[in-house]
C-alpha cells in the first residue's frame, strides 16, 4: 500500500501572539500604520527596557510567543544605508555576543543596497546615540558591530531571563557617514514622546537645524516602514521555528489508548518546566516494543487525543499540535524516524542545536532505551525528558540515569529527569474499567464521549 501524503499538524492550542516593544512613540505609531501586532512604548534606553519587563503584568499579551524590539538605530557598517531595515540577530555583550532565538538562520534584511549580506547583523548598545561619523567608526572598531542603539543589550538580557524568544528589528535612521544633529538626544522624554517645545526652541536658535531634521525625518519614516514589514514577517513565522536549545520543541509520543487526564496535565507541566514554545502530540501507529497493535484504531486514538489535549489547562503557555505523522507512516513508529522528519520539515533552524528537541518519556520506557531503534543516533539529535512512573521513585530513576551516563557516553543523562510529580495513572486500568461497563476516573468528558460513541474497549458490548 502506498504511503499517504503527509498532512499538516493540527493546532489544538495556539500560542499567544508576539509583542512588539517600541522605545519611541513615533516608532509605535509608525508600526501601527503597517503592522497589527500588540505593541507597547517603553521609553528610550536600557533602564526603560528593564522597567517594561518588570511590569510584565501590564503587558497586553501576558505570555507572548515572541518579543520583538522594533525601532530606529544608527549604522556603523558603511554598507548599511539610511532608510533600510535589518534584523539584527546578534547583540554585542562584554566581549561576547548573544544570538537571537528567532529566525537567526535567515538574517533577513530590507537593505535596499545591492550588497546581499550573507553574514549575521550585530548590534551594540550605547548609553547615548553615536552622533558623528568619527564616533561611529570608533565604536565599530571597538566592537565589530554593524548597528548601534540604546536598548538592544538590555532587551536581549531581559527576554532571555524571562524565558522568551526574542528578535531585534531596526530601521536605519542614519548611515555610518551621517552626522546627527547634536540637539537630537534631548528631543525625547522618558516616555519616548517628542518634546515639541524643545524642538521649536532649538530651531529658533539654529534655523539650519530645520533642514537637518527634515532630512532625518524622511529617512526615519522610510526606515520604520521597512522595519514594520520586517517585524511582521518575523511574527508570522511558525511557532516551531522559535524552538531552540533553551526553549526546546517537546515531542510527546505514545499509544494514547486512551489518553487520560494525567497525559494532559503532564504535557502542560513539562512545557512550563522546559519553557517550550511548542509541543507536538504524536500518536504511534505501532509501538515497536509491544507485541500487539493498540486496541483502538488510529483514527479513534487521534480523535481521543484531539479531545484530551484540547482540554489542557488554559494557562499553559505555548502552542500544542496534534500530528498524524506516525499514524500515516507505514511500519513501526520509530522515534528516530520521526525526529529526522521534523528536522527535514524545518531545515536550517535552531532545531538543529543540541537539546532543541526533547521527547517526553516515562521512567519505565527510558530503562529500555538501548532496545530502541538506532538509539545512539536518536540521542545525538534529540534529548529525553524523563518523568517518573511508579513503581519507580525519583531516587531510583536518578540512580539509573547516573549509571547509564557512566557507561553509555551520554554524560548529560542525569539532567534528563524533570522535577515533576510521578505519572500515577495508566491506560491499561482505564480500558479494563470501560470493558466492565463503568466510566473510569481520569478521563475528560470529550475522551469519554469518543469511547462511548465508538464503542471502544468493549464498553458498548458490556452494557
DOSEBA-143194 format. One line per field, with one value per residue (C-alpha): residue in three letters; residue number from 1; x, y, z. Coordinates in nm, 3 decimals, always signed. Each point is the difference from the previous one (the first is absolute). Layout:
<sites>
type	ALA;...
seq	NUM;...
x	X;...
y	Y;...
z	Z;...
</sites>
This chain:
<sites>
type	UNK;UNK;UNK;UNK;UNK;UNK;UNK;UNK;UNK;UNK;UNK;UNK;UNK;UNK;UNK;UNK;UNK;UNK;UNK;UNK;UNK;UNK;UNK;UNK;UNK;UNK;UNK;UNK;UNK;UNK;UNK;UNK;UNK;UNK;UNK;UNK;UNK;UNK;UNK;UNK;UNK;UNK;UNK;UNK;UNK;UNK;UNK;UNK;UNK;UNK;UNK;UNK;UNK;UNK;UNK;UNK;UNK;UNK;UNK;UNK;UNK;UNK;UNK;UNK;UNK;UNK;UNK;UNK;UNK;UNK;UNK;UNK;UNK;UNK;UNK;UNK;UNK;UNK;UNK;UNK;UNK;UNK;UNK;UNK;UNK;UNK;UNK;UNK;UNK;UNK;UNK;UNK;UNK;UNK;UNK;UNK;UNK;UNK;UNK;UNK;UNK;UNK;UNK;UNK;UNK;UNK;UNK;UNK;UNK;UNK;UNK;UNK;UNK;UNK;UNK;UNK;UNK;UNK;UNK;UNK;UNK;UNK;UNK;UNK;UNK;UNK;UNK;UNK;UNK;UNK;UNK;UNK;UNK;UNK;UNK;UNK;UNK;UNK;UNK;UNK;UNK;UNK;UNK;UNK;UNK;UNK;UNK;UNK;UNK;UNK;UNK;UNK;UNK;UNK;UNK;UNK;UNK;UNK;UNK;UNK;UNK;UNK;UNK;UNK;UNK;UNK;UNK;UNK;UNK;UNK;UNK;UNK;UNK;UNK;UNK;UNK;UNK;UNK;UNK;UNK;UNK;UNK;UNK;UNK;UNK;UNK;UNK;UNK;UNK;UNK;UNK;UNK;UNK;UNK;UNK;UNK;UNK;UNK;UNK;UNK;UNK;UNK;UNK;UNK;UNK;UNK;UNK;UNK;UNK;UNK;UNK;UNK;UNK;UNK;UNK;UNK;UNK;UNK;UNK;UNK;UNK;UNK;UNK;UNK;UNK;UNK;UNK;UNK;UNK;UNK;UNK;UNK;UNK;UNK;UNK;UNK;UNK;UNK;UNK;UNK;UNK;UNK;UNK;UNK;UNK;UNK;UNK;UNK;UNK;UNK;UNK;UNK;UNK;UNK;UNK;UNK;UNK;UNK;UNK;UNK;UNK;UNK;UNK;UNK;UNK;UNK;UNK;UNK;UNK;UNK;UNK;UNK;UNK;UNK;UNK;UNK;UNK;UNK;UNK;UNK;UNK;UNK;UNK;UNK;UNK;UNK;UNK;UNK;UNK;UNK;UNK;UNK;UNK;UNK;UNK;UNK;UNK;UNK;UNK;UNK;UNK;UNK;UNK;UNK;UNK;UNK;UNK;UNK;UNK;UNK;UNK;UNK;UNK;UNK;UNK;UNK;UNK;UNK;UNK;UNK;UNK;UNK;UNK;UNK;UNK;UNK;UNK;UNK;UNK;UNK;UNK;UNK;UNK;UNK;UNK;UNK;UNK;UNK;UNK;UNK;UNK;UNK;UNK;UNK;UNK;UNK;UNK;UNK;UNK;UNK;UNK;UNK;UNK;UNK;UNK;UNK;UNK;UNK;UNK;UNK;UNK;UNK;UNK;UNK;UNK;UNK;UNK;UNK;UNK;UNK;UNK;UNK;UNK;UNK;UNK;UNK;UNK;UNK;UNK;UNK;UNK;UNK;UNK;UNK;UNK;UNK;UNK;UNK;UNK;UNK;UNK;UNK;UNK;UNK;UNK;UNK;UNK;UNK;UNK;UNK;UNK;UNK;UNK;UNK;UNK;UNK;UNK;UNK;UNK;UNK;UNK;UNK;UNK;UNK;UNK;UNK;UNK;UNK;UNK;UNK;UNK;UNK;UNK;UNK;UNK;UNK;UNK;UNK;UNK;UNK;UNK;UNK;UNK;UNK;UNK;UNK;UNK;UNK;UNK;UNK;UNK;UNK;UNK;UNK;UNK;UNK;UNK;UNK;UNK;UNK;UNK;UNK;UNK;UNK;UNK;UNK;UNK;UNK;UNK;UNK;UNK;UNK;UNK
seq	1;2;3;4;5;6;7;8;9;10;11;12;13;14;15;16;17;18;19;20;21;22;23;24;25;26;27;28;29;30;31;32;33;34;35;36;37;38;39;40;41;42;43;44;45;46;47;48;49;50;51;52;53;54;55;56;57;58;59;60;61;62;63;64;65;66;67;68;69;70;71;72;73;74;75;76;77;78;79;80;81;82;83;84;85;86;87;88;89;90;91;92;93;94;95;96;97;98;99;100;101;102;103;104;105;106;107;108;109;110;111;112;113;114;115;116;117;118;119;120;121;122;123;124;125;126;127;128;129;130;131;132;133;134;135;136;137;138;139;140;141;142;143;144;145;146;147;148;149;150;151;152;153;154;155;156;157;158;159;160;161;162;163;164;165;166;167;168;169;170;171;172;173;174;175;176;177;178;179;180;181;182;183;184;185;186;187;188;189;190;191;192;193;194;195;196;197;198;199;200;201;202;203;204;205;206;207;208;209;210;211;212;213;214;215;216;217;218;219;220;221;222;223;224;225;226;227;228;229;230;231;232;233;234;235;236;237;238;239;240;241;242;243;244;245;246;247;248;249;250;251;252;253;254;255;256;257;258;259;260;261;262;263;264;265;266;267;268;269;270;271;272;273;274;275;276;277;278;279;280;281;282;283;284;285;286;287;288;289;290;291;292;293;294;295;296;297;298;299;300;301;302;303;304;305;306;307;308;309;310;311;312;313;314;315;316;317;318;319;320;321;322;323;324;325;326;327;328;329;330;331;332;333;334;335;336;337;338;339;340;341;342;343;344;345;346;347;348;349;350;351;352;353;354;355;356;357;358;359;360;361;362;363;364;365;366;367;368;369;370;371;372;373;374;375;376;377;378;379;380;381;382;383;384;385;386;387;388;389;390;391;392;393;394;395;396;397;398;399;400;401;402;403;404;405;406;407;408;409;410;411;412;413;414;415;416;417;418;419;420;421;422;423;424;425;426;427;428;429;430;431;432;433;434;435;436;437;438;439;440;441;442;443;444;445;446;447;448;449;450;451;452;453;454;455;456;457;458;459;460;461;462;463
x	+0.000;+0.138;+0.080;-0.254;+0.106;+0.118;-0.272;+0.070;-0.009;-0.327;+0.036;-0.196;+0.111;+0.150;+0.281;-0.062;+0.104;+0.336;+0.040;+0.186;+0.208;+0.055;+0.223;-0.154;-0.358;+0.085;+0.117;-0.316;-0.226;+0.199;-0.035;-0.373;-0.044;+0.149;-0.010;-0.287;+0.187;-0.044;+0.251;+0.130;+0.212;+0.280;+0.184;+0.362;+0.303;+0.089;-0.169;-0.331;+0.031;+0.069;-0.301;-0.224;+0.095;-0.050;-0.358;-0.084;-0.339;-0.100;+0.091;-0.290;+0.125;+0.096;+0.198;+0.103;+0.155;+0.255;+0.108;+0.132;+0.199;-0.095;+0.134;+0.273;+0.376;+0.313;+0.221;+0.363;+0.063;+0.032;-0.180;-0.326;-0.182;-0.242;-0.361;+0.072;-0.123;+0.198;-0.068;+0.288;+0.054;+0.296;+0.039;+0.350;+0.054;+0.321;+0.246;-0.265;-0.329;-0.353;-0.185;-0.367;-0.216;-0.231;+0.091;+0.369;+0.069;-0.174;+0.169;-0.277;+0.064;-0.186;+0.323;-0.057;+0.370;+0.118;+0.222;-0.163;+0.128;+0.058;+0.140;-0.217;-0.053;+0.114;-0.107;+0.168;-0.171;+0.137;-0.105;-0.056;-0.044;+0.321;-0.022;+0.270;+0.195;+0.313;-0.187;-0.163;+0.334;+0.153;-0.294;+0.019;+0.374;-0.047;-0.296;-0.022;-0.373;-0.201;-0.263;-0.026;-0.304;-0.070;-0.213;+0.117;+0.213;-0.262;-0.273;+0.188;+0.100;-0.350;-0.170;+0.241;-0.042;-0.378;+0.029;-0.138;+0.107;+0.116;+0.083;+0.137;-0.110;+0.152;-0.077;+0.316;-0.052;+0.359;+0.288;+0.353;+0.118;-0.303;+0.014;-0.303;-0.085;+0.155;-0.331;-0.193;+0.058;-0.179;-0.311;-0.154;-0.135;+0.015;-0.329;+0.137;-0.206;+0.135;+0.050;-0.146;+0.090;+0.369;-0.006;-0.152;+0.242;+0.300;-0.115;-0.047;+0.357;+0.144;-0.227;+0.221;-0.111;-0.340;+0.143;+0.210;-0.304;-0.208;+0.263;+0.023;-0.380;-0.023;+0.262;-0.163;-0.348;+0.136;+0.203;-0.298;-0.220;+0.253;+0.061;-0.372;-0.035;+0.306;-0.133;-0.329;+0.189;+0.173;-0.332;-0.150;+0.262;-0.142;+0.039;+0.207;+0.273;+0.033;+0.117;+0.365;+0.221;-0.117;-0.366;-0.029;-0.264;-0.175;-0.101;-0.260;-0.047;-0.175;-0.293;-0.247;-0.243;-0.178;+0.159;-0.088;-0.003;+0.357;+0.122;-0.146;+0.131;+0.338;+0.034;-0.090;+0.244;+0.280;-0.046;+0.028;+0.303;+0.185;-0.130;-0.112;-0.170;-0.147;-0.099;-0.105;-0.225;+0.095;-0.220;+0.194;-0.125;+0.185;+0.222;+0.308;+0.052;-0.351;-0.115;-0.345;-0.153;-0.204;-0.359;-0.151;+0.052;+0.217;-0.283;-0.171;+0.320;+0.051;-0.354;+0.057;+0.329;-0.179;-0.249;+0.257;+0.260;-0.249;-0.085;+0.353;-0.017;-0.057;+0.291;+0.242;+0.243;+0.094;-0.154;-0.128;-0.023;-0.145;+0.187;-0.097;+0.354;+0.055;-0.359;+0.040;+0.349;+0.014;+0.168;+0.114;+0.011;+0.370;+0.076;+0.321;-0.200;-0.244;+0.273;+0.180;-0.324;-0.058;+0.351;-0.057;-0.322;+0.171;+0.357;+0.262;-0.177;+0.105;-0.157;+0.334;+0.162;+0.075;-0.296;-0.231;-0.234;-0.106;-0.215;-0.217;+0.044;-0.090;+0.266;-0.119;+0.070;+0.335;+0.128;-0.039;+0.164;+0.270;-0.267;-0.125;+0.077;+0.324;-0.005;+0.347;-0.085;-0.325;+0.173;+0.241;-0.281;-0.269;+0.004;-0.236;-0.215;-0.059;-0.292;-0.032;-0.250;-0.069;+0.131;+0.303;+0.086;+0.197;+0.298;-0.007;-0.023;+0.287;+0.213;-0.084;+0.079;+0.331;+0.098;-0.108;+0.207;+0.303;+0.011;-0.195;+0.202;-0.303;+0.129;-0.300;-0.243;-0.058;-0.135;-0.272;-0.223;-0.270;-0.100;-0.367;-0.248;-0.001;-0.236;-0.233;-0.278;+0.014;-0.206;-0.009;-0.223;-0.221;-0.062;-0.085;-0.250;-0.166;-0.028;-0.181;-0.264;+0.113;+0.128;+0.362;+0.148;+0.257;-0.167;-0.117;-0.362;+0.114;+0.204;-0.285;-0.242;+0.233;+0.021;-0.376;-0.084;+0.246;-0.060;+0.369;+0.162;-0.310;-0.205;-0.296;-0.002;+0.011;-0.322
y	+0.000;+0.341;+0.231;+0.279;+0.355;+0.189;+0.207;+0.325;-0.006;+0.100;+0.285;-0.082;+0.307;+0.310;+0.189;+0.362;+0.255;+0.178;+0.327;+0.293;+0.237;+0.348;+0.237;+0.311;+0.107;+0.094;-0.355;-0.151;+0.223;-0.078;-0.373;+0.045;+0.113;-0.321;-0.271;-0.142;-0.149;+0.102;+0.275;+0.192;+0.315;-0.048;+0.331;+0.027;-0.165;-0.310;+0.110;+0.033;-0.355;-0.141;+0.190;-0.137;-0.361;+0.065;+0.106;-0.318;-0.026;+0.314;-0.135;-0.034;-0.357;-0.182;-0.286;+0.104;-0.273;+0.255;+0.349;+0.237;+0.316;+0.235;+0.347;+0.215;-0.049;+0.148;-0.186;-0.073;-0.209;+0.234;-0.255;+0.044;+0.305;+0.242;-0.097;-0.374;-0.252;-0.288;-0.296;+0.014;-0.359;+0.061;+0.235;+0.096;-0.053;+0.040;-0.178;-0.242;-0.011;-0.120;-0.155;+0.055;-0.312;+0.124;-0.069;+0.052;-0.235;+0.218;+0.336;+0.173;+0.356;+0.273;+0.185;+0.157;-0.002;-0.254;-0.166;-0.327;-0.048;-0.367;+0.041;+0.065;+0.363;+0.102;+0.295;+0.165;+0.198;+0.345;+0.226;+0.283;+0.024;+0.009;+0.351;+0.027;-0.216;-0.001;-0.132;-0.271;-0.107;-0.029;-0.206;-0.235;-0.047;-0.073;-0.241;-0.124;+0.079;+0.101;+0.215;+0.205;+0.068;+0.072;-0.306;-0.323;-0.147;+0.067;-0.145;-0.321;-0.050;+0.060;-0.219;-0.286;+0.024;-0.011;-0.314;+0.177;-0.034;+0.338;+0.187;+0.346;+0.190;+0.339;+0.266;+0.195;+0.371;+0.106;-0.158;-0.053;+0.322;+0.206;+0.245;+0.046;+0.348;+0.028;+0.123;-0.321;-0.199;+0.268;-0.004;-0.313;-0.035;-0.306;-0.132;+0.004;+0.300;+0.300;+0.322;+0.236;+0.309;-0.094;-0.068;+0.341;+0.175;-0.173;+0.094;+0.360;+0.007;-0.173;+0.030;-0.232;-0.279;-0.009;-0.136;-0.256;-0.122;-0.020;-0.224;-0.219;-0.029;-0.116;-0.270;-0.104;-0.034;-0.217;-0.205;-0.059;-0.101;-0.263;-0.107;-0.041;-0.242;-0.190;-0.028;-0.130;-0.264;-0.119;-0.014;-0.221;-0.271;-0.333;-0.049;-0.312;+0.221;+0.183;-0.318;-0.024;-0.171;+0.245;-0.032;-0.347;-0.160;-0.262;-0.326;-0.205;-0.340;-0.317;-0.226;+0.230;-0.290;+0.188;+0.337;+0.085;+0.310;-0.053;+0.001;+0.350;+0.141;-0.164;+0.175;+0.335;-0.046;-0.112;+0.297;+0.235;-0.180;+0.014;+0.344;-0.176;+0.224;-0.298;-0.360;-0.269;-0.285;-0.298;-0.313;-0.308;-0.240;-0.302;+0.003;-0.201;-0.123;-0.137;-0.328;+0.109;+0.300;+0.240;-0.115;+0.322;+0.079;+0.298;+0.235;-0.064;+0.075;+0.318;+0.109;-0.076;+0.193;+0.293;-0.003;-0.064;+0.258;+0.268;-0.019;+0.090;+0.275;+0.338;+0.162;-0.225;+0.206;-0.090;-0.178;-0.359;-0.198;-0.340;-0.189;-0.306;-0.045;-0.338;-0.114;+0.053;-0.147;-0.369;-0.240;+0.042;+0.352;+0.059;+0.327;+0.048;+0.010;+0.250;+0.236;-0.015;+0.082;+0.301;+0.127;-0.044;+0.201;+0.305;-0.012;+0.250;+0.100;-0.002;-0.347;-0.131;+0.120;-0.261;-0.047;+0.206;-0.301;-0.177;-0.313;-0.066;-0.352;-0.193;-0.150;-0.350;+0.070;+0.170;-0.315;-0.179;+0.279;-0.236;-0.210;+0.300;+0.008;+0.196;+0.126;+0.154;+0.196;+0.111;+0.129;+0.203;+0.201;-0.002;-0.010;-0.191;+0.183;-0.270;-0.018;-0.247;-0.284;-0.229;-0.234;+0.217;+0.279;+0.313;-0.149;-0.323;+0.189;+0.228;-0.307;-0.159;+0.317;+0.046;-0.359;+0.039;+0.318;-0.186;-0.271;+0.137;+0.310;+0.228;+0.190;+0.232;-0.284;+0.108;+0.332;-0.175;-0.048;+0.265;+0.115;-0.094;-0.209;-0.371;-0.128;-0.216;-0.068;-0.271;-0.065;-0.375;+0.046;+0.245;-0.253;-0.269;+0.225;+0.093;-0.367;-0.056;+0.257;+0.282;+0.346;+0.001;+0.279;+0.222;+0.062;+0.332;+0.024;+0.025;-0.320;-0.187;+0.114;-0.142;-0.333;-0.033;+0.118;-0.241;-0.290;-0.023;-0.247;-0.220;+0.271;-0.033;-0.378;+0.008;+0.202
z	+0.000;-0.092;+0.287;+0.048;-0.072;+0.307;+0.165;+0.183;+0.377;+0.161;+0.247;+0.316;+0.194;-0.151;+0.165;+0.091;-0.264;-0.005;+0.186;-0.153;+0.217;-0.144;+0.198;-0.161;-0.053;-0.360;-0.060;+0.146;-0.208;-0.315;+0.062;+0.064;-0.360;-0.141;+0.270;+0.205;+0.297;+0.366;+0.077;+0.300;+0.024;+0.250;-0.012;-0.117;+0.158;+0.195;+0.324;-0.183;-0.138;+0.347;+0.132;-0.277;+0.082;+0.372;-0.083;-0.190;+0.169;-0.194;-0.344;-0.246;-0.062;+0.320;-0.158;-0.352;-0.213;-0.120;+0.108;-0.265;+0.061;-0.284;-0.061;-0.149;+0.018;-0.149;-0.247;+0.086;-0.311;-0.302;-0.217;+0.195;-0.131;+0.162;-0.070;+0.006;+0.257;+0.145;+0.227;+0.246;+0.104;+0.233;+0.293;+0.110;+0.373;+0.201;-0.226;-0.134;-0.187;+0.069;-0.291;-0.070;+0.032;-0.273;-0.360;+0.065;-0.288;-0.255;+0.055;-0.194;-0.105;-0.183;-0.072;-0.345;-0.080;-0.263;+0.259;+0.105;+0.355;+0.071;+0.351;+0.308;+0.098;+0.349;+0.212;+0.297;+0.274;+0.085;+0.284;-0.247;-0.379;-0.205;-0.141;-0.267;-0.243;+0.215;+0.305;-0.213;-0.146;+0.347;+0.123;-0.297;+0.050;+0.371;-0.029;-0.361;+0.009;-0.306;+0.176;+0.318;+0.216;+0.367;+0.097;-0.169;+0.279;+0.268;-0.222;-0.084;+0.365;+0.138;-0.261;+0.057;+0.377;-0.045;-0.216;-0.307;-0.361;-0.129;-0.316;-0.075;-0.311;-0.066;-0.254;-0.086;+0.052;-0.074;-0.187;+0.125;-0.165;+0.105;+0.289;+0.223;+0.126;+0.345;+0.142;-0.087;+0.322;+0.201;-0.218;+0.160;+0.354;+0.227;-0.142;-0.356;-0.114;-0.190;+0.197;-0.254;+0.202;+0.001;-0.373;-0.076;+0.236;-0.160;-0.351;+0.112;+0.129;-0.306;-0.307;-0.210;+0.232;-0.170;-0.324;+0.188;+0.192;-0.318;-0.164;+0.312;+0.017;-0.363;+0.055;+0.326;-0.154;-0.280;+0.245;+0.230;-0.291;-0.106;+0.360;+0.062;-0.291;+0.117;+0.357;-0.136;-0.199;+0.319;+0.180;-0.271;+0.046;+0.124;+0.374;-0.061;-0.149;+0.333;+0.173;+0.101;+0.255;+0.267;-0.105;-0.150;-0.216;+0.212;-0.169;+0.189;-0.160;+0.106;-0.070;+0.184;+0.030;+0.146;+0.092;+0.359;+0.217;+0.124;-0.361;-0.038;+0.328;-0.057;-0.335;+0.155;+0.289;-0.232;-0.231;+0.297;+0.142;-0.332;-0.113;-0.317;-0.261;-0.185;+0.075;-0.246;+0.111;-0.217;+0.024;-0.110;-0.263;+0.140;+0.308;-0.103;+0.359;+0.044;-0.147;-0.112;-0.170;+0.217;+0.069;-0.140;-0.367;-0.102;-0.091;+0.334;+0.190;-0.199;+0.086;+0.368;-0.002;-0.160;+0.287;+0.276;-0.091;-0.094;+0.372;+0.111;+0.266;-0.165;+0.185;-0.186;-0.200;-0.355;-0.293;+0.006;-0.322;-0.087;-0.271;-0.200;-0.128;+0.165;-0.057;-0.374;-0.026;-0.078;+0.241;+0.362;+0.145;+0.056;+0.182;-0.199;-0.324;+0.147;+0.121;-0.335;-0.180;+0.227;-0.072;-0.373;+0.022;+0.153;-0.132;+0.106;+0.321;+0.363;+0.027;-0.119;+0.325;+0.267;+0.239;-0.223;-0.032;+0.320;-0.001;+0.303;+0.134;+0.315;+0.225;-0.094;-0.367;+0.052;+0.171;-0.335;-0.206;-0.124;-0.169;-0.198;-0.371;-0.069;+0.357;-0.010;-0.314;+0.163;+0.314;-0.214;-0.161;+0.272;+0.378;+0.230;+0.252;+0.261;+0.244;+0.286;-0.032;+0.297;+0.124;-0.074;+0.240;-0.072;+0.181;-0.200;-0.331;+0.101;+0.075;-0.335;-0.198;+0.185;-0.078;-0.363;-0.031;+0.130;-0.264;-0.299;-0.082;+0.052;+0.300;+0.013;+0.082;+0.365;-0.128;-0.201;+0.305;+0.043;+0.348;-0.037;+0.194;-0.096;-0.267;+0.209;-0.251;-0.266;-0.312;+0.073;+0.306;-0.186;-0.279;+0.254;+0.178;-0.328;-0.096;+0.328;-0.093;+0.230;-0.077;+0.116;+0.207;-0.167;-0.336;-0.137;-0.113;-0.361;+0.014;+0.170;-0.271;-0.264;+0.185;+0.039;-0.352;-0.157;+0.241;+0.083;+0.241;+0.011;+0.172;-0.236;+0.024;+0.378;+0.040
</sites>
